[in-house]
Amino acid sequence: MIHRGDVYDADFPLAGPHPAVVVTREEAIPVLSTVTVVLVTSTVRGHPAEVPLEGPHLELHEHSVLNCDDLATLPKGRLQRYRGHLSPGQLDALDRALTIALGIDGGRGWGVGAAGR
């Protein structure tokens, strides 16, 4: 069973194979044929829509981050090897970063309010 916060190797149509974290809400996963995932990368840019991923429970390269600006919806069949599950603290950081990446916070994560656009 796939869960929100699971880390899998995924086959991205444009990026090829990369680790990814499932961000689809838990209740929707069993009824959908696809899941939304965030790309894991070792390219660290230091922006607020990134989440550092550390810990041996994830089987990732050192200095990996979630880039919440890089979301994809993939068929469940594109999820391959299971790598682990985010910790509760990592899930909280993911939620904050998704809020910033999707502009739900009004852009405050970038230091620019809605009036500044």
Backbone as CSV, one residue per row, in Angstrom:
resi,resn,N_x,N_y,N_z,CA_x,CA_y,CA_z,C_x,C_y,C_z
1,MET,0.842,-1.193,0.000,0.000,0.000,0.000,0.882,1.250,0.000
2,ILE,0.550,2.184,-0.825,1.266,3.449,-0.923,0.698,4.414,0.111
3,HIS,1.585,5.201,0.743,1.157,6.175,1.752,1.786,7.535,1.472
4,ARG,1.097,8.584,1.915,1.654,9.935,1.830,2.938,9.971,2.655
5,GLY,4.008,10.507,2.075,5.292,10.567,2.764,6.220,9.417,2.422
6,ASP,5.731,8.436,1.659,6.600,7.344,1.214,7.598,7.855,0.175
7,VAL,8.781,7.286,0.197,9.821,7.629,-0.764,10.026,6.416,-1.675
8,TYR,9.906,6.659,-2.973,10.077,5.612,-3.982,11.019,6.100,-5.069
9,ASP,11.639,5.183,-5.767,12.231,5.509,-7.050,11.053,5.622,-8.010
10,ALA,11.064,6.652,-8.830,9.968,6.865,-9.776,10.540,7.162,-11.150
11,ASP,9.801,6.760,-12.158,10.198,7.002,-13.539,9.458,8.241,-14.039
12,PHE,10.162,9.391,-14.073,9.579,10.644,-14.532,9.691,10.728,-16.051
13,PRO,8.622,11.123,-16.726,8.659,11.186,-18.189,9.791,12.060,-18.740
14,LEU,10.055,13.207,-18.148,11.089,14.093,-18.675,12.417,13.968,-17.939
15,ALA,12.382,13.716,-16.643,13.611,13.692,-15.833,14.229,12.307,-15.728
16,GLY,13.487,11.267,-16.102,13.997,9.909,-15.961,13.859,9.431,-14.528
17,PRO,14.613,8.392,-14.150,14.468,7.829,-12.806,15.053,8.751,-11.731
18,HIS,14.267,9.010,-10.708,14.663,9.812,-9.551,13.889,9.318,-8.342
19,PRO,14.442,9.508,-7.150,13.617,9.298,-5.963,12.526,10.373,-5.911
20,ALA,11.404,10.027,-5.305,10.284,10.946,-5.186,9.501,10.637,-3.922
21,VAL,8.817,11.650,-3.401,7.989,11.492,-2.208,6.528,11.692,-2.591
22,VAL,5.685,10.777,-2.159,4.250,10.848,-2.429,3.635,11.942,-1.555
23,VAL,2.875,12.866,-2.205,2.227,13.948,-1.463,0.706,13.933,-1.597
24,THR,0.162,12.995,-2.343,-1.286,12.846,-2.439,-1.842,12.589,-1.045
25,ARG,-3.008,13.195,-0.754,-3.591,12.979,0.578,-3.942,11.509,0.764
26,GLU,-3.759,11.054,1.971,-3.874,9.634,2.313,-5.207,9.027,1.859
27,GLU,-6.310,9.745,2.060,-7.642,9.212,1.756,-7.861,9.006,0.260
28,ALA,-7.146,9.755,-0.569,-7.349,9.669,-2.015,-6.524,8.562,-2.669
29,ILE,-5.441,8.168,-2.038,-4.518,7.215,-2.670,-5.200,5.910,-3.090
30,PRO,-6.031,5.288,-2.244,-6.628,4.005,-2.659,-7.599,4.102,-3.836
31,VAL,-8.184,5.270,-4.065,-9.212,5.370,-5.104,-8.685,5.969,-6.408
32,LEU,-7.467,6.468,-6.414,-6.887,7.061,-7.617,-5.938,6.087,-8.311
33,SER,-5.792,6.233,-9.610,-4.814,5.422,-10.343,-3.465,6.136,-10.430
34,THR,-3.434,7.414,-10.006,-2.211,8.208,-10.039,-1.947,8.787,-8.650
35,VAL,-0.709,9.221,-8.431,-0.348,9.934,-7.201,0.498,11.146,-7.588
36,THR,0.422,12.172,-6.769,1.270,13.341,-6.963,2.508,13.164,-6.117
37,VAL,3.657,13.455,-6.710,4.935,13.261,-6.035,5.788,14.519,-6.174
38,VAL,6.748,14.636,-5.258,7.745,15.704,-5.297,9.085,15.064,-5.619
39,LEU,9.798,15.656,-6.539,11.099,15.161,-6.957,12.140,15.348,-5.852
40,VAL,12.948,14.334,-5.631,14.108,14.421,-4.735,15.330,14.685,-5.609
41,THR,16.153,15.633,-5.196,17.330,15.991,-5.978,18.510,16.270,-5.058
42,SER,19.694,16.204,-5.608,20.895,16.591,-4.856,21.324,18.007,-5.227
43,THR,20.555,18.670,-6.103,20.819,20.063,-6.451,20.139,20.950,-5.420
44,VAL,20.930,21.496,-4.525,20.410,22.311,-3.428,20.504,23.780,-3.823
45,ARG,19.375,24.459,-3.824,19.341,25.878,-4.184,19.139,26.778,-2.967
46,GLY,18.690,26.194,-1.870,18.537,26.959,-0.639,17.310,27.849,-0.600
47,HIS,16.276,27.523,-1.370,15.065,28.338,-1.328,14.039,27.709,-0.383
48,PRO,13.025,28.486,0.029,12.091,28.003,1.057,11.150,26.894,0.605
49,ALA,11.119,26.563,-0.675,10.285,25.460,-1.146,11.062,24.147,-1.211
50,GLU,12.244,24.129,-0.594,13.043,22.900,-0.485,12.952,22.349,0.930
51,VAL,13.046,21.035,1.023,13.073,20.355,2.320,14.304,19.459,2.348
52,PRO,15.254,19.733,3.252,16.413,18.838,3.368,15.960,17.455,3.822
53,LEU,16.540,16.430,3.226,16.218,15.054,3.592,17.468,14.381,4.124
54,GLU,17.429,14.066,5.389,18.557,13.386,6.017,18.023,12.202,6.811
55,GLY,18.857,11.238,6.985,18.505,10.087,7.793,18.681,8.790,7.043
56,PRO,19.255,7.810,7.704,19.501,6.525,7.052,18.217,5.771,6.705
57,HIS,17.098,6.161,7.305,15.833,5.482,7.029,15.310,5.759,5.614
58,LEU,15.938,6.676,4.880,15.444,7.046,3.550,16.263,6.490,2.400
59,GLU,17.434,5.928,2.665,18.276,5.356,1.611,18.500,6.343,0.454
60,LEU,18.886,7.581,0.798,19.151,8.606,-0.210,20.592,9.068,-0.113
61,HIS,21.075,9.731,-1.170,22.401,10.331,-1.145,22.428,11.441,-0.104
62,GLU,23.604,11.688,0.447,23.751,12.816,1.360,23.371,14.097,0.638
63,HIS,22.873,15.057,1.380,22.533,16.382,0.868,21.407,16.339,-0.165
64,SER,20.481,15.424,-0.019,19.313,15.395,-0.886,18.252,16.353,-0.335
65,VAL,17.470,16.911,-1.247,16.371,17.785,-0.857,15.140,17.444,-1.681
66,LEU,13.985,17.757,-1.098,12.751,17.755,-1.863,12.621,19.120,-2.500
67,ASN,12.387,19.166,-3.797,12.156,20.423,-4.482,10.655,20.522,-4.740
68,CYS,9.948,21.228,-3.855,8.490,21.288,-3.945,7.991,22.129,-5.114
69,ASP,8.905,22.780,-5.829,8.533,23.442,-7.076,8.477,22.445,-8.224
70,ASP,8.904,21.211,-7.985,8.948,20.189,-9.026,8.004,19.047,-8.652
71,LEU,6.725,19.251,-8.949,5.679,18.266,-8.676,5.315,17.540,-9.965
72,ALA,4.897,16.300,-9.823,4.412,15.539,-10.977,3.312,14.602,-10.506
73,THR,2.367,14.326,-11.375,1.348,13.314,-11.113,1.664,12.133,-12.019
74,LEU,1.892,10.994,-11.392,2.342,9.807,-12.113,1.399,8.633,-11.854
75,PRO,1.254,7.737,-12.819,0.552,6.486,-12.547,1.278,5.727,-11.433
76,LYS,0.531,5.070,-10.586,1.139,4.325,-9.476,2.168,3.319,-9.971
77,GLY,1.980,2.794,-11.164,2.904,1.821,-11.730,4.297,2.374,-11.992
78,ARG,4.446,3.696,-12.016,5.772,4.307,-12.209,6.572,4.367,-10.916
79,LEU,5.932,4.058,-9.789,6.659,3.978,-8.516,7.334,2.620,-8.461
80,GLN,8.631,2.636,-8.214,9.393,1.404,-8.254,9.892,1.049,-6.856
81,ARG,11.171,1.045,-6.636,11.735,0.597,-5.359,11.354,1.531,-4.212
82,TYR,10.835,0.956,-3.136,10.519,1.700,-1.911,11.808,2.012,-1.173
83,ARG,11.963,3.289,-0.741,13.185,3.715,-0.051,12.962,4.073,1.405
84,GLY,11.747,4.260,1.834,11.491,4.623,3.218,10.319,5.578,3.330
85,HIS,10.184,6.174,4.512,9.066,7.072,4.807,9.602,8.279,5.562
86,LEU,9.084,9.464,5.246,9.513,10.672,5.938,9.138,10.619,7.416
87,SER,9.957,11.240,8.236,9.661,11.354,9.665,8.543,12.378,9.856
88,PRO,7.905,12.410,11.035,6.876,13.426,11.284,7.398,14.852,11.087
89,GLY,8.610,15.141,11.509,9.188,16.469,11.313,9.411,16.784,9.846
90,GLN,9.832,15.792,9.076,10.024,15.989,7.637,8.686,16.212,6.934
91,LEU,7.635,15.514,7.390,6.301,15.725,6.819,5.798,17.134,7.107
92,ASP,6.038,17.638,8.310,5.654,19.017,8.646,6.393,20.012,7.758
93,ALA,7.695,19.796,7.566,8.486,20.681,6.702,7.993,20.599,5.263
94,LEU,7.616,19.416,4.813,7.066,19.230,3.471,5.785,20.041,3.310
95,ASP,4.896,19.984,4.281,3.646,20.744,4.211,3.917,22.239,4.091
96,ARG,4.859,22.754,4.882,5.207,24.180,4.810,5.785,24.534,3.437
97,ALA,6.673,23.690,2.926,7.303,23.961,1.635,6.286,23.897,0.491
98,LEU,5.335,22.974,0.559,4.295,22.901,-0.472,3.425,24.154,-0.442
99,THR,3.131,24.650,0.734,2.353,25.887,0.867,3.069,27.032,0.165
100,ILE,4.371,27.113,0.348,5.170,28.162,-0.311,5.222,27.936,-1.817
101,ALA,5.516,26.707,-2.225,5.670,26.411,-3.655,4.380,26.660,-4.432
102,LEU,3.244,26.388,-3.812,1.968,26.549,-4.498,1.377,27.943,-4.326
103,GLY,2.075,28.807,-3.585,1.611,30.174,-3.401,0.424,30.302,-2.481
104,ILE,0.158,29.285,-1.689,-0.991,29.305,-0.785,-0.772,30.303,0.349
105,ASP,0.481,30.610,0.637,0.793,31.555,1.710,0.842,32.988,1.201
106,GLY,0.406,33.244,-0.014,0.424,34.584,-0.572,1.813,35.056,-0.957
107,GLY,2.766,34.124,-1.091,4.112,34.478,-1.487,4.998,34.913,-0.337
108,ARG,4.494,34.860,0.895,5.272,35.335,2.033,6.557,34.558,2.238
109,GLY,6.600,33.305,1.753,7.828,32.524,1.905,9.006,33.097,1.121
110,TRP,8.714,33.924,0.141,9.759,34.542,-0.673,10.008,35.974,-0.261
111,GLY,9.291,36.438,0.778,9.474,37.810,1.235,8.732,38.809,0.368
112,VAL,7.788,38.341,-0.467,7.001,39.224,-1.313,5.537,38.937,-1.050
113,GLY,4.805,39.912,-0.580,3.387,39.745,-0.359,2.622,39.882,-1.651
114,ALA,1.340,39.601,-1.598,0.497,39.688,-2.803,0.497,41.098,-3.382
115,ALA,0.602,42.106,-2.524,0.599,43.489,-3.013,1.899,43.826,-3.754
116,GLY,2.963,43.037,-3.514,4.244,43.313,-4.138,4.381,42.736,-5.525
117,ARG,3.350,42.099,-6.027,3.431,41.469,-7.355,2.943,42.371,-8.421
